[in-house]
C-alpha cells in the first residue's frame, strides 16, 4: 500500500502548480540601461507595471519568455504607483482575475520574477486592510490589502493568487515603506480602465 504524501509535499506541490499556472501572465518590463521590473499581463495588449520601477516613457520593452515586445506608456496613476503599458501584438491576458475581495487570513501565493527573469513564488497570507499615508495634499488612498510578504527585488509588479487560481491583488512596495501591499483586483481594473481611456 502506497503511503499518502506528507501535508508539506501537498502544500509545496500546490504552491508550485499555482505559480506555474500564473507564470504566463507574469512578465518583465525593461528600459535601456535600467534594471527590469516585474509586470502583469492584465488585458488585451495591456500590461501593468510599478511606476517607481520605470525611469522613462520611451524605449520600453516587455519580455515574455524569449520574446521581446516594444511597449508604450498608456497611462500613469501616481497615487497607486501604476503604469499602464500598451504592448502591440501581446494578445489576451492569461490571468484569471478575482471578482470578490479576499478576506483577512486568506492564504495566497505571491508570484513575481527576479531581475534575471526567473519565476519566484512564496506562500503568503492577506493579513487585513491598510491605508498607507501619502505626502501632504496628495489624493487619499483607498483601502489596500496588507500582506506578510517581505520586500525584495522583483516583488513589485507581481500578483497574489488565491487557491482557486484567481489574481486577488497586484503588488507594490511603492506605497508603504518597508512593506508590500496589494491593490485589490477590482480597484486595479477600475483604475486601469480610467487610464486606458484618459491616460491619468
N, CA and C atoms as a LAMMPS dump frame, in Angstrom:
ITEM: TIMESTEP
0
ITEM: NUMBER OF ATOMS
600
ITEM: BOX BOUNDS ff ff ff
-5.0000000000000000e+02 5.0000000000000000e+02
-5.0000000000000000e+02 5.0000000000000000e+02
-5.0000000000000000e+02 5.0000000000000000e+02
ITEM: ATOMS id mol type element x y z
1 1 1 N 0.847 -1.198 0
2 1 2 C 0 0 0
3 1 3 C 0.884 1.251 0
4 2 1 N 0.612 2.151 -0.914
5 2 2 C 1.414 3.364 -1.038
6 2 3 C 1.022 4.361 0.045
7 3 1 N 2.037 4.904 0.715
8 3 2 C 1.78 5.876 1.777
9 3 3 C 1.272 7.185 1.181
10 4 1 N 0.37 7.826 1.887
11 4 2 C -0.142 9.121 1.447
12 4 3 C 0.977 10.155 1.514
13 5 1 N 1.017 11.096 0.562
14 5 2 C 2.059 12.13 0.609
15 5 3 C 1.92 12.982 1.859
16 6 1 N 3.025 13.484 2.335
17 6 2 C 3.002 14.307 3.541
18 6 3 C 2.266 15.616 3.261
19 7 1 N 1.651 16.232 4.275
20 7 2 C 0.982 17.529 4.088
21 7 3 C 1.925 18.591 3.524
22 8 1 N 3.202 18.525 3.915
23 8 2 C 4.164 19.502 3.412
24 8 3 C 4.36 19.353 1.908
25 9 1 N 4.431 18.103 1.427
26 9 2 C 4.582 17.887 -0.01
27 9 3 C 3.334 18.346 -0.766
28 10 1 N 2.175 18.074 -0.194
29 10 2 C 0.927 18.513 -0.831
30 10 3 C 0.909 20.034 -0.953
31 11 1 N 1.317 20.728 0.118
32 11 2 C 1.355 22.188 0.098
33 11 3 C 2.373 22.693 -0.912
34 12 1 N 3.564 22.086 -0.917
35 12 2 C 4.616 22.511 -1.852
36 12 3 C 4.173 22.318 -3.294
37 13 1 N 3.525 21.197 -3.575
38 13 2 C 3.046 20.945 -4.938
39 13 3 C 1.975 21.961 -5.328
40 14 1 N 1.103 22.314 -4.38
41 14 2 C 0.041 23.284 -4.672
42 14 3 C 0.629 24.663 -4.972
43 15 1 N 1.641 25.065 -4.213
44 15 2 C 2.29 26.354 -4.456
45 15 3 C 2.946 26.361 -5.833
46 16 1 N 3.637 25.269 -6.158
47 16 2 C 4.304 25.168 -7.45
48 16 3 C 3.296 25.224 -8.605
49 17 1 N 2.209 24.495 -8.473
50 17 2 C 1.202 24.468 -9.538
51 17 3 C 0.514 25.82 -9.694
52 18 1 N 0.241 26.48 -8.582
53 18 2 C -0.391 27.799 -8.635
54 18 3 C 0.516 28.802 -9.333
55 19 1 N 1.794 28.79 -8.98
56 19 2 C 2.743 29.712 -9.601
57 19 3 C 2.911 29.409 -11.088
58 20 1 N 2.998 28.134 -11.427
59 20 2 C 3.167 27.757 -12.831
60 20 3 C 1.968 28.207 -13.663
61 21 1 N 0.753 28.061 -13.121
62 21 2 C -0.44 28.453 -13.859
63 21 3 C -0.474 29.957 -14.124
64 22 1 N 0.085 30.743 -13.2
65 22 2 C 0.09 32.199 -13.358
66 22 3 C 1.291 32.707 -14.137
67 23 1 N 2.276 31.853 -14.378
68 23 2 C 3.566 32.306 -14.908
69 23 3 C 3.463 32.978 -16.273
70 24 1 N 2.529 32.529 -17.121
71 24 2 C 2.423 33.129 -18.461
72 24 3 C 2.021 34.588 -18.398
73 25 1 N 1.347 34.984 -17.322
74 25 2 C 0.91 36.365 -17.201
75 25 3 C 1.846 37.247 -16.405
76 26 1 N 2.944 36.68 -15.887
77 26 2 C 3.911 37.45 -15.111
78 26 3 C 5.146 37.667 -15.966
79 27 1 N 5.358 38.901 -16.39
80 27 2 C 6.378 39.225 -17.376
81 27 3 C 7.344 40.25 -16.775
82 28 1 N 8.203 40.797 -17.621
83 28 2 C 9.12 41.848 -17.185
84 28 3 C 9.083 43.009 -18.159
85 29 1 N 9.345 44.195 -17.625
86 29 2 C 9.495 45.37 -18.479
87 29 3 C 10.904 45.92 -18.26
88 30 1 N 11.552 46.234 -19.373
89 30 2 C 12.927 46.737 -19.322
90 30 3 C 13.023 48.062 -20.067
91 31 1 N 13.873 48.923 -19.561
92 31 2 C 14.234 50.157 -20.245
93 31 3 C 15.74 50.128 -20.454
94 32 1 N 16.214 50.744 -21.514
95 32 2 C 17.642 50.724 -21.801
96 32 3 C 18.436 51.229 -20.6
97 33 1 N 19.373 50.404 -20.128
98 33 2 C 20.237 50.815 -19.036
99 33 3 C 19.625 50.688 -17.655
100 34 1 N 18.361 50.255 -17.562
101 34 2 C 17.711 50.145 -16.259
102 34 3 C 17.481 48.688 -15.895
103 35 1 N 17.356 48.426 -14.605
104 35 2 C 17.053 47.075 -14.158
105 35 3 C 15.616 46.727 -14.523
106 36 1 N 15.344 45.472 -14.808
107 36 2 C 13.986 45.082 -15.188
108 36 3 C 13.04 45.114 -13.988
109 37 1 N 11.768 45.284 -14.278
110 37 2 C 10.74 45.255 -13.246
111 37 3 C 9.723 44.182 -13.6
112 38 1 N 9.16 43.549 -12.596
113 38 2 C 8.071 42.606 -12.828
114 38 3 C 6.833 43.372 -13.276
115 39 1 N 6.041 42.76 -14.138
116 39 2 C 4.795 43.36 -14.607
117 39 3 C 3.778 42.245 -14.832
118 40 1 N 2.503 42.616 -14.919
119 40 2 C 1.432 41.63 -15.068
120 40 3 C 0.628 41.926 -16.323
121 41 1 N 0.357 40.878 -17.088
122 41 2 C -0.451 40.974 -18.311
123 41 3 C -1.916 40.871 -17.892
124 42 1 N -2.644 42.002 -17.935
125 42 2 C -3.982 42.047 -17.333
126 42 3 C -5.109 42.333 -18.325
127 43 1 N -4.797 42.47 -19.599
128 43 2 C -5.844 42.738 -20.578
129 43 3 C -5.306 42.595 -21.984
130 44 1 N -6.165 42.731 -22.967
131 44 2 C -5.735 42.603 -24.354
132 44 3 C -4.664 43.638 -24.671
133 45 1 N -3.439 43.157 -24.932
134 45 2 C -2.295 44.02 -25.251
135 45 3 C -1.973 45.011 -24.132
136 46 1 N -2.382 44.71 -22.898
137 46 2 C -2.161 45.631 -21.787
138 46 3 C -1.383 44.96 -20.664
139 47 1 N -0.417 45.697 -20.136
140 47 2 C 0.436 45.227 -19.043
141 47 3 C 0.484 46.32 -17.993
142 48 1 N 0.445 45.941 -16.712
143 48 2 C 0.571 46.924 -15.638
144 48 3 C 1.901 46.696 -14.927
145 49 1 N 2.644 47.797 -14.744
146 49 2 C 3.974 47.759 -14.143
147 49 3 C 4.042 48.775 -13.007
148 50 1 N 4.969 48.591 -12.056
149 50 2 C 5.124 49.582 -10.98
150 50 3 C 5.727 50.877 -11.527
151 51 1 N 5.045 51.975 -11.25
152 51 2 C 5.518 53.263 -11.757
153 51 3 C 6.91 53.584 -11.236
154 52 1 N 7.191 53.214 -9.991
155 52 2 C 8.504 53.538 -9.428
156 52 3 C 9.622 52.716 -10.073
157 53 1 N 9.274 51.673 -10.827
158 53 2 C 10.282 50.854 -11.485
159 53 3 C 10.647 51.316 -12.875
160 54 1 N 9.981 52.372 -13.361
161 54 2 C 10.256 52.883 -14.711
162 54 3 C 10.937 54.244 -14.608
163 55 1 N 12.036 54.408 -15.284
164 55 2 C 12.733 55.687 -15.239
165 55 3 C 12.522 56.501 -16.508
166 56 1 N 11.667 56.016 -17.401
167 56 2 C 11.409 56.733 -18.658
168 56 3 C 10.13 56.211 -19.293
169 57 1 N 9.64 56.958 -20.278
170 57 2 C 8.444 56.55 -21.017
171 57 3 C 8.783 55.929 -22.36
172 58 1 N 10.006 56.12 -22.821
173 58 2 C 10.389 55.646 -24.151
174 58 3 C 11.414 54.523 -24.036
175 59 1 N 11.513 53.729 -25.078
176 59 2 C 12.484 52.645 -25.106
177 59 3 C 12.126 51.488 -24.196
178 60 1 N 10.836 51.312 -23.892
179 60 2 C 10.402 50.231 -23.011
180 60 3 C 10.192 48.949 -23.804
181 61 1 N 10.605 47.839 -23.21
182 61 2 C 10.461 46.529 -23.836
183 61 3 C 9.869 45.577 -22.809
184 62 1 N 8.829 44.852 -23.198
185 62 2 C 8.246 43.827 -22.334
186 62 3 C 8.782 42.468 -22.766
187 63 1 N 9.275 41.705 -21.787
188 63 2 C 9.879 40.4 -22.049
189 63 3 C 8.93 39.304 -21.584
190 64 1 N 8.61 38.395 -22.493
191 64 2 C 7.824 37.208 -22.149
192 64 3 C 8.553 36.001 -22.716
193 65 1 N 9.17 35.222 -21.811
194 65 2 C 9.984 34.1 -22.264
195 65 3 C 11.168 34.602 -23.072
196 66 1 N 11.299 34.093 -24.302
197 66 2 C 12.395 34.519 -25.174
198 66 3 C 11.982 35.643 -26.114
199 67 1 N 10.767 36.138 -25.984
200 67 2 C 10.249 37.151 -26.895
201 67 3 C 10.281 38.529 -26.256
202 68 1 N 10.578 39.534 -27.074
203 68 2 C 10.604 40.923 -26.621
204 68 3 C 9.621 41.741 -27.455
205 69 1 N 8.848 42.593 -26.786
206 69 2 C 7.833 43.409 -27.44
207 69 3 C 8.035 44.872 -27.055
208 70 1 N 7.979 45.759 -28.038
209 70 2 C 8.038 47.189 -27.741
210 70 3 C 6.764 47.605 -27.007
211 71 1 N 6.921 48.487 -26.013
212 71 2 C 5.783 48.927 -25.211
213 71 3 C 5.76 50.448 -25.124
214 72 1 N 4.564 50.983 -25.003
215 72 2 C 4.389 52.424 -24.8
216 72 3 C 3.544 52.645 -23.551
217 73 1 N 3.762 53.781 -22.882
218 73 2 C 3.002 54.1 -21.681
219 73 3 C 1.641 54.642 -22.098
220 74 1 N 0.584 53.936 -21.681
221 74 2 C -0.781 54.365 -21.999
222 74 3 C -1.381 55.213 -20.889
223 75 1 N -0.824 55.138 -19.693
224 75 2 C -1.344 55.935 -18.593
225 75 3 C -0.53 55.742 -17.333
226 76 1 N -0.656 56.714 -16.435
227 76 2 C 0.056 56.691 -15.159
228 76 3 C -0.904 57.031 -14.031
229 77 1 N -0.763 56.343 -12.92
230 77 2 C -1.523 56.651 -11.712
231 77 3 C -0.514 56.803 -10.583
232 78 1 N -0.153 58.055 -10.286
233 78 2 C 0.864 58.318 -9.26
234 78 3 C 0.391 57.887 -7.879
235 79 1 N -0.916 58.014 -7.616
236 79 2 C -1.424 57.694 -6.285
237 79 3 C -1.269 56.217 -5.964
238 80 1 N -1.431 55.339 -6.968
239 80 2 C -1.362 53.9 -6.727
240 80 3 C -0.115 53.256 -7.324
241 81 1 N 0.852 54.079 -7.774
242 81 2 C 2.13 53.547 -8.258
243 81 3 C 1.953 52.655 -9.484
244 82 1 N 0.999 53.005 -10.368
245 82 2 C 0.694 52.176 -11.536
246 82 3 C 1.168 52.832 -12.823
247 83 1 N 1.674 52.014 -13.716
248 83 2 C 1.917 52.438 -15.1
249 83 3 C 1.239 51.416 -16.005
250 84 1 N 0.331 51.882 -16.861
251 84 2 C -0.338 51.004 -17.811
252 84 3 C 0.421 51.06 -19.129
253 85 1 N 0.856 49.905 -19.603
254 85 2 C 1.619 49.816 -20.843
255 85 3 C 0.785 49.149 -21.923
256 86 1 N 0.881 49.687 -23.122
257 86 2 C 0.224 49.067 -24.275
258 86 3 C 1.308 48.346 -25.084
259 87 1 N 1.061 47.056 -25.346
260 87 2 C 2.061 46.21 -25.993
261 87 3 C 1.421 45.573 -27.221
262 88 1 N 1.685 46.158 -28.381
263 88 2 C 1.057 45.672 -29.615
264 88 3 C 1.448 44.218 -29.885
265 89 1 N 0.43 43.394 -30.183
266 89 2 C 0.678 42.002 -30.517
267 89 3 C 0.831 41.082 -29.329
268 90 1 N 0.609 41.59 -28.11
269 90 2 C 0.811 40.785 -26.915
270 90 3 C -0.332 39.797 -26.695
271 91 1 N -1.512 40.134 -27.181
272 91 2 C -2.643 39.219 -27.073
273 91 3 C -3.44 39.382 -25.796
274 92 1 N -4.361 38.439 -25.567
275 92 2 C -5.234 38.489 -24.404
276 92 3 C -4.508 38.006 -23.154
277 93 1 N -4.973 38.48 -22.005
278 93 2 C -4.342 38.111 -20.735
279 93 3 C -4.653 36.67 -20.359
280 94 1 N -3.63 35.926 -19.912
281 94 2 C -3.868 34.559 -19.433
282 94 3 C -4.264 34.502 -17.959
283 95 1 N -4.243 35.65 -17.266
284 95 2 C -4.533 35.653 -15.842
285 95 3 C -6.034 35.692 -15.591
286 96 1 N -6.472 34.922 -14.604
287 96 2 C -7.866 34.932 -14.173
288 96 3 C -7.983 35.881 -12.988
289 97 1 N -8.875 36.863 -13.075
290 97 2 C -8.961 37.904 -12.056
291 97 3 C -10.142 37.661 -11.126
292 98 1 N -9.914 37.824 -9.834
293 98 2 C -10.97 37.647 -8.844
294 98 3 C -11.976 38.784 -8.936
295 99 1 N -13.231 38.48 -8.666
296 99 2 C -14.284 39.499 -8.668
297 99 3 C -14.773 39.802 -7.26
298 100 1 N -14.333 39.02 -6.267
299 100 2 C -14.686 39.253 -4.876
300 100 3 C -13.403 39.426 -4.061
301 101 1 N -13.383 40.367 -3.126
302 101 2 C -12.149 40.635 -2.378
303 101 3 C -11.791 39.509 -1.425
304 102 1 N -10.5 39.371 -1.178
305 102 2 C -10.009 38.368 -0.23
306 102 3 C -10.279 38.824 1.191
307 103 1 N -10.554 37.865 2.051
308 103 2 C -10.734 38.148 3.477
309 103 3 C -9.388 38.085 4.193
310 104 1 N -9.358 38.663 5.38
311 104 2 C -8.168 38.53 6.217
312 104 3 C -7.935 37.058 6.523
313 105 1 N -6.675 36.66 6.558
314 105 2 C -6.222 35.292 6.799
315 105 3 C -6.343 34.407 5.564
316 106 1 N -6.73 34.987 4.421
317 106 2 C -6.774 34.213 3.179
318 106 3 C -5.356 33.818 2.769
319 107 1 N -5.124 32.537 2.528
320 107 2 C -3.826 32.101 2.025
321 107 3 C -3.745 32.372 0.531
322 108 1 N -2.604 32.854 0.104
323 108 2 C -2.375 33.193 -1.295
324 108 3 C -0.934 32.826 -1.653
325 109 1 N -0.639 32.875 -2.932
326 109 2 C 0.731 32.68 -3.405
327 109 3 C 1.174 33.968 -4.096
328 110 1 N 2.26 34.551 -3.61
329 110 2 C 2.847 35.707 -4.283
330 110 3 C 3.712 35.227 -5.434
331 111 1 N 3.444 35.744 -6.645
332 111 2 C 4.166 35.316 -7.847
333 111 3 C 4.78 36.547 -8.506
334 112 1 N 6.072 36.488 -8.768
335 112 2 C 6.79 37.601 -9.389
336 112 3 C 7.989 37.032 -10.145
337 113 1 N 8.857 37.922 -10.625
338 113 2 C 10.074 37.472 -11.323
339 113 3 C 11.294 38.186 -10.756
340 114 1 N 12.389 37.453 -10.681
341 114 2 C 13.654 38.041 -10.246
342 114 3 C 14.196 38.927 -11.367
343 115 1 N 15.24 39.689 -11.056
344 115 2 C 15.849 40.523 -12.091
345 115 3 C 16.368 39.678 -13.252
346 116 1 N 16.725 38.434 -12.967
347 116 2 C 17.219 37.549 -14.03
348 116 3 C 16.071 36.94 -14.843
349 117 1 N 14.839 37.18 -14.425
350 117 2 C 13.692 36.666 -15.162
351 117 3 C 13.144 35.356 -14.641
352 118 1 N 13.752 34.803 -13.584
353 118 2 C 13.27 33.548 -13.021
354 118 3 C 11.971 33.767 -12.26
355 119 1 N 11.08 32.778 -12.325
356 119 2 C 9.818 32.862 -11.597
357 119 3 C 10.073 32.709 -10.104
358 120 1 N 9.443 33.556 -9.304
359 120 2 C 9.538 33.476 -7.85
360 120 3 C 8.138 33.239 -7.292
361 121 1 N 8.02 32.35 -6.326
362 121 2 C 6.731 32.07 -5.698
363 121 3 C 6.932 31.909 -4.202
364 122 1 N 5.98 32.447 -3.44
365 122 2 C 6.079 32.355 -1.988
366 122 3 C 4.681 32.287 -1.39
367 123 1 N 4.481 31.354 -0.472
368 123 2 C 3.217 31.285 0.239
369 123 3 C 3.091 32.507 1.136
370 124 1 N 1.919 33.115 1.139
371 124 2 C 1.696 34.323 1.933
372 124 3 C 0.254 34.315 2.411
373 125 1 N -0.085 35.335 3.16
374 125 2 C -1.476 35.49 3.582
375 125 3 C -1.847 36.96 3.547
376 126 1 N -3.137 37.196 3.357
377 126 2 C -3.686 38.541 3.471
378 126 3 C -3.949 38.766 4.95
379 127 1 N -3.307 39.751 5.543
380 127 2 C -3.41 39.957 6.984
381 127 3 C -4.407 41.048 7.359
382 128 1 N -5.043 41.664 6.372
383 128 2 C -6.037 42.697 6.652
384 128 3 C -5.98 43.789 5.612
385 129 1 N -6.533 44.931 5.952
386 129 2 C -6.537 46.078 5.061
387 129 3 C -5.663 47.178 5.64
388 130 1 N -5.196 48.052 4.775
389 130 2 C -4.354 49.154 5.201
390 130 3 C -4.602 50.35 4.294
391 131 1 N -4.373 51.524 4.829
392 131 2 C -4.454 52.757 4.044
393 131 3 C -3.142 53.513 4.267
394 132 1 N -2.106 53.23 3.474
395 132 2 C -0.805 53.874 3.68
396 132 3 C -0.905 55.387 3.624
397 133 1 N -0.113 56.043 4.441
398 133 2 C -0.086 57.502 4.438
399 133 3 C 0.562 58.008 3.164
400 134 1 N 0.035 59.119 2.655
401 134 2 C 0.607 59.738 1.47
402 134 3 C 1.13 61.124 1.826
403 135 1 N 1.914 61.695 0.923
404 135 2 C 2.509 63.001 1.18
405 135 3 C 1.417 64.072 1.264
406 136 1 N 1.776 65.206 1.81
407 136 2 C 0.851 66.311 2.05
408 136 3 C 0.089 66.677 0.768
409 137 1 N -1.213 66.809 0.901
410 137 2 C -2.129 67.248 -0.156
411 137 3 C -2.289 66.217 -1.275
412 138 1 N -1.733 65.04 -1.137
413 138 2 C -1.913 64.019 -2.164
414 138 3 C -3.287 63.385 -2.02
415 139 1 N -3.724 62.729 -3.08
416 139 2 C -5.016 62.061 -3.072
417 139 3 C -5.066 60.983 -1.989
418 140 1 N -6.115 60.955 -1.158
419 140 2 C -6.221 59.875 -0.158
420 140 3 C -6.288 58.515 -0.851
421 141 1 N -5.64 57.536 -0.252
422 141 2 C -5.632 56.206 -0.845
423 141 3 C -6.827 55.39 -0.372
424 142 1 N -7.393 54.561 -1.244
425 142 2 C -8.427 53.634 -0.804
426 142 3 C -7.804 52.49 -0.007
427 143 1 N -8.651 51.647 0.559
428 143 2 C -8.153 50.518 1.34
429 143 3 C -7.44 49.523 0.438
430 144 1 N -6.244 49.147 0.836
431 144 2 C -5.435 48.163 0.124
432 144 3 C -5.271 46.935 1.004
433 145 1 N -4.744 45.865 0.431
434 145 2 C -4.542 44.636 1.191
435 145 3 C -3.169 44.628 1.832
436 146 1 N -3.138 44.345 3.109
437 146 2 C -1.87 44.185 3.819
438 146 3 C -1.459 42.72 3.72
439 147 1 N -0.18 42.468 3.461
440 147 2 C 0.32 41.1 3.312
441 147 3 C 1.503 40.873 4.254
442 148 1 N 1.878 39.593 4.409
443 148 2 C 3.07 39.291 5.203
444 148 3 C 4.277 39.003 4.311
445 149 1 N 4.208 39.404 3.038
446 149 2 C 5.353 39.266 2.147
447 149 3 C 6.437 40.267 2.519
448 150 1 N 7.678 39.87 2.366
449 150 2 C 8.8 40.766 2.619
450 150 3 C 9.189 41.48 1.328
451 151 1 N 9.561 42.76 1.403
452 151 2 C 10.027 43.451 0.203
453 151 3 C 11.272 42.776 -0.357
454 152 1 N 11.448 42.855 -1.644
455 152 2 C 12.625 42.274 -2.283
456 152 3 C 12.636 42.638 -3.752
457 153 1 N 13.752 42.396 -4.402
458 153 2 C 13.9 42.72 -5.814
459 153 3 C 12.906 41.92 -6.649
460 154 1 N 12.136 42.63 -7.448
461 154 2 C 11.205 41.976 -8.345
462 154 3 C 9.817 41.76 -7.782
463 155 1 N 9.617 41.975 -6.472
464 155 2 C 8.294 41.729 -5.882
465 155 3 C 7.259 42.702 -6.431
466 156 1 N 7.606 43.991 -6.502
467 156 2 C 6.671 44.967 -7.064
468 156 3 C 6.333 44.587 -8.501
469 157 1 N 5.039 44.633 -8.814
470 157 2 C 4.589 44.243 -10.146
471 157 3 C 4.085 42.823 -10.21
472 158 1 N 4.34 42.039 -9.138
473 158 2 C 3.831 40.683 -9.076
474 158 3 C 2.374 40.65 -8.645
475 159 1 N 1.861 39.467 -8.39
476 159 2 C 0.448 39.316 -8.037
477 159 3 C 0.281 38.347 -6.877
478 160 1 N -0.877 38.432 -6.228
479 160 2 C -1.31 37.458 -5.241
480 160 3 C -2.361 36.565 -5.878
481 161 1 N -2.121 35.262 -5.865
482 161 2 C -3.039 34.302 -6.478
483 161 3 C -3.67 33.457 -5.381
484 162 1 N -5.006 33.331 -5.409
485 162 2 C -5.7 32.569 -4.376
486 162 3 C -5.743 31.078 -4.715
487 163 1 N -6.249 30.225 -3.817
488 163 2 C -6.252 28.777 -4.073
489 163 3 C -7.052 28.353 -5.297
490 164 1 N -7.958 29.219 -5.774
491 164 2 C -8.73 28.91 -6.979
492 164 3 C -8.045 29.386 -8.257
493 165 1 N -6.815 29.895 -8.108
494 165 2 C -6.065 30.332 -9.279
495 165 3 C -6.421 31.722 -9.771
496 166 1 N -7.139 32.499 -8.966
497 166 2 C -7.537 33.846 -9.373
498 166 3 C -6.61 34.884 -8.75
499 167 1 N -6.312 35.922 -9.514
500 167 2 C -5.482 37.007 -9.001
501 167 3 C -6.328 37.873 -8.073
502 168 1 N -5.91 37.946 -6.807
503 168 2 C -6.621 38.754 -5.824
504 168 3 C -6.093 40.185 -5.758
505 169 1 N -4.824 40.364 -6.073
506 169 2 C -4.245 41.703 -5.94
507 169 3 C -2.955 41.796 -6.732
508 170 1 N -2.612 43.034 -7.059
509 170 2 C -1.347 43.372 -7.714
510 170 3 C -0.458 44.001 -6.651
511 171 1 N 0.823 43.661 -6.651
512 171 2 C 1.717 44.007 -5.55
513 171 3 C 2.602 45.212 -5.846
514 172 1 N 2.85 46.002 -4.798
515 172 2 C 3.813 47.09 -4.916
516 172 3 C 4.437 47.387 -3.566
517 173 1 N 5.7 47.796 -3.605
518 173 2 C 6.388 48.301 -2.41
519 173 3 C 6.448 49.822 -2.437
520 174 1 N 5.847 50.434 -3.459
521 174 2 C 5.986 51.873 -3.646
522 174 3 C 5.011 52.719 -2.854
523 175 1 N 4.124 52.105 -2.078
524 175 2 C 3.109 52.869 -1.342
525 175 3 C 3.298 52.83 0.165
526 176 1 N 4.108 51.921 0.648
527 176 2 C 4.295 51.782 2.085
528 176 3 C 5.731 51.375 2.355
529 177 1 N 6.477 52.246 2.983
530 177 2 C 7.899 51.993 3.196
531 177 3 C 8.115 50.732 4.032
532 178 1 N 8.926 49.816 3.499
533 178 2 C 9.298 48.63 4.239
534 178 3 C 8.291 47.508 4.22
535 179 1 N 7.23 47.622 3.419
536 179 2 C 6.243 46.549 3.369
537 179 3 C 5.69 46.415 1.964
538 180 1 N 5 45.306 1.733
539 180 2 C 4.394 45.022 0.438
540 180 3 C 2.883 45.094 0.601
541 181 1 N 2.224 45.906 -0.22
542 181 2 C 0.766 45.984 -0.17
543 181 3 C 0.2 45.498 -1.496
544 182 1 N -1.053 45.05 -1.445
545 182 2 C -1.728 44.569 -2.635
546 182 3 C -2.864 45.49 -3.017
547 183 1 N -2.923 45.864 -4.29
548 183 2 C -4.059 46.631 -4.802
549 183 3 C -5.109 45.616 -5.25
550 184 1 N -6.278 45.563 -4.582
551 184 2 C -7.282 44.566 -4.942
552 184 3 C -7.645 44.631 -6.422
553 185 1 N -7.917 43.483 -7.007
554 185 2 C -8.145 43.401 -8.445
555 185 3 C -9.285 44.303 -8.904
556 186 1 N -10.362 44.375 -8.122
557 186 2 C -11.49 45.207 -8.533
558 186 3 C -11.087 46.677 -8.619
559 187 1 N -10.325 47.158 -7.634
560 187 2 C -9.832 48.534 -7.656
561 187 3 C -8.837 48.721 -8.792
562 188 1 N -7.946 47.766 -8.975
563 188 2 C -6.942 47.84 -10.033
564 188 3 C -7.593 47.992 -11.4
565 189 1 N -8.572 47.16 -11.709
566 189 2 C -9.172 47.183 -13.031
567 189 3 C -9.979 48.457 -13.252
568 190 1 N -10.577 48.997 -12.197
569 190 2 C -11.283 50.274 -12.322
570 190 3 C -10.31 51.392 -12.668
571 191 1 N -9.178 51.432 -11.969
572 191 2 C -8.182 52.469 -12.25
573 191 3 C -7.582 52.298 -13.646
574 192 1 N -7.309 51.058 -14.047
575 192 2 C -6.696 50.839 -15.346
576 192 3 C -7.654 51.178 -16.479
577 193 1 N -8.948 50.971 -16.269
578 193 2 C -9.936 51.373 -17.282
579 193 3 C -9.904 52.877 -17.475
580 194 1 N -9.76 53.616 -16.372
581 194 2 C -9.668 55.075 -16.482
582 194 3 C -8.379 55.484 -17.19
583 195 1 N -7.282 54.808 -16.863
584 195 2 C -6.015 55.135 -17.52
585 195 3 C -6.082 54.86 -19.026
586 196 1 N -6.689 53.744 -19.402
587 196 2 C -6.793 53.405 -20.822
588 196 3 C -7.611 54.444 -21.566
589 197 1 N -8.601 55.015 -20.872
590 197 2 C -9.475 55.993 -21.519
591 197 3 C -8.911 57.406 -21.504
592 198 1 N -8.25 57.775 -20.393
593 198 2 C -7.864 59.171 -20.215
594 198 3 C -6.367 59.398 -19.997
595 199 1 N -5.603 58.349 -19.717
596 199 2 C -4.157 58.499 -19.55
597 199 3 C -3.708 58.811 -18.139
598 200 1 N -4.619 59.339 -17.304
599 200 2 C -4.272 59.634 -15.91
600 200 3 C -5.481 59.363 -15.051
